[in-house]
Amino acid sequence: MSDESGNFWLWHVELSDRETFLIGRIIAQWGALEYEVFHQTLRTFDAHEDRAISFPRTMNNLQFTGVLEEWKERVVDRADGECGKVLHQQYDEIVALYDYRNALIHGMWEWSSAELHKITTVRVRKNEVIRTHFSADDLEDCFHRVASINFNIRFPGGREAYAEALSKAGGHMSRQFLASVSGSPVASDWLPNDGHVGDKPKE
């Protein structure tokens, strides 16, 4: 809907700044997770110059659960020792969080005056109405869990593996640092280091 000047009215979903910030963080982390799982699985297929690779239908990436099962079979189950144990733990965490992710992505937001600290998503699956409740602290916990999964599936060997990868790559400069030293306008998009909207307020 727009007024006579052509300006559109905007719908307000009644999420707090902290809730909105954390939902954005979760979605960004989950997108990175799905990409890494797909990419690791893709690398397990051998390429031959004389013929095209025959991929299973799950690798069309129409549904993440299909790719996830391919990843478990082709990457997780073939990993040895401590790295294998870490990857199995990450697979279990992804499965545990998947429905939570779907609630965030596919639900309609609601809130109640009786419990202002909670927000609710409502969605329909197979003729069943599903309501999932969140607090901002729940969202922060989810963000940390997904971000941890992202680190661990890339470096199941832990900090030592991460340090080794950085050494081989010749170091790393973050996007924030490069924006700061290059004078890019995007540098002002980062919040000050002494306080983030997504962090729980200090007591």
N, C-alpha and C positions, 0 to 999 in steps of 0.2 A: 504494500500500500504506500502511496506517495501523496504529498500535499500538492498544492497548485504550483509551487516552485520547482517541483520535480524531485524534491528530497525524499528519500525513502525513510519510512519509520523503521526502527530497529527493535527486535524482540529481545527482552532481557530475561536470561535464564535463571537469574537470582543466585548465581554462584559468587562466592567471595573471591577477592583477588588471589588469596592464598590457594583456594581450591582450584581456580582456573589455572594458575601457574603450575601447580602440581600435576593436574590432568595433562597439560601440555608436555611436561617433562616425561610423564609415563608414556604418552603416545610416541614421542620422539625416541625414547629408549626402546620401546617395543618394535618400532619400525627398524631400528638398527639391529635388534635381535633377529627378526625375521630374515633380514638380508644376510646376516652372517651365517645363520643356519642353512639357508638356501645355497650360499656361496661355498661353504665347506662341503656340502653334499655334492654340488656340481663338480667340484674338483676330484671327486672319487671316480668319475667316469673317464675312461681312457679315450683319448682322441687318436684317430688313425687317419693319415692323409688320404688313404684310398677309399674311405667310406665315412658316411655321417654317423654320429653317435645316435644310438637308439635309446631315448629316454623313456622311463615309465610315465604314465599319464599324470602321476602325482607331481612330477617336475614341471608341469604346466603352471604351477604355482597359483591355481585357482582357489585352493583352500590350504591354509598353512598347516593344518593337522596332517595332511598327506605328506608334505615336505618334512615335517617334524618326524614322522615315522621312518621315512627314508634316511634321515640324518641319524636317528638312533641305530638303525640297522647297519648303515654304511660307515659311520664315523664313531659313534659312542661305543657300540658293542665291539668294535675292533681296536679300541684304545686299550693300552696295557697299563698295569701298575696303578700308581697314584693318580696319573692323568685320567685313566679310565674311570676311577672312582669319582673324581671330581666331575667329569662329564655326565656320568649317570645321575649324580646329585642335581646337576643343572637341568637335565631332562625332566626329572621329577618335579622340580620347581616350576618349570615352564608349564607342565601339565596342570599343576595346582593353581597357577595364576591365570590360565587361559580363560576360564569363565568370567573371572574378575575383569579381565581385559575386554571381553565381549560386552559386559555390562557398561563399561565406560564408553565404548565406541558406538554401540548400537542402541543404547537406552535413551529415553526421554527423561529429563531431570524434573524432580519434584522436591518440595520441602514442606515441613509442617511447623506451624507456630508452637506446637507443644514440644518439639525437639529441634531447636534452631541450630544446634551443633551438628546435626546430621542432614545429609542430602540423600536422595533416593533416585535410582534409575528404574524405569519401567520399560519392559520389552515383552514381546510375545514370541514364543517358540513352540511350534507344534501345538497350537491352540491353548497353550498354557501361559498365563500372565506371570511374569517373573519380576520380582522387586528385589533390588540389591541396595543395601544401605551402606553409606560411607560417612566417615568423619574426615576432617582434614588430616588428622594424625594417621588414619588408615591409608589415605592417599600418599602421605609422605613415606610410610612404611613400604607401600607397594613400589614407589619410585626407587627406593634404595634396594629392594629385592631385585627388580628388573635390571638396574644398573650393575649390580653385583653379578648377575647372570651374564650380562654382556662382557664383563671383564673376564670371568672364569671360562667362558666358552672360547674366548680368544687366547687366553693364557692359562690353560689348566695346570701348568707347572708353577703358577703363582708369580710372586714378585720377581723371582730370579729369571723366569722365562720372559717376563715383561722387560726387565733390564737388558737381557740378552738381545731381544728384538730391537730395542732402541739403539743398542750399540751397533748392531748390524746395519740399521737404517741411517746411522750417523746422527742420531739425536732427533728431537721433535720440537717444533714450535706450535703452540696452540693457536687456534683461530683468533681468540681474544687477544693474545699477545701480538700477533701480526697486525691485527686491526689497530691496536694501540700505537705501535711503533711506526706504522705506515700512514697514520692520520686518516684512516678510512672513516667515513661517517657512521659505519656500523659499530664503531668502538663505543659510542654512547648508548648502545642498546644493552650493554651489560650493567647489572646492578652493582653497587659498591660492595667490596669484599667484606665490609663490616656488618652486613645484614642483607638477607635475601628474603624476598616475599615468600618463597616456598618453605623456609625453615620455621620450625615451631618458635613462637615468640619466647624470649627469655623471661623467666619468672622475675 
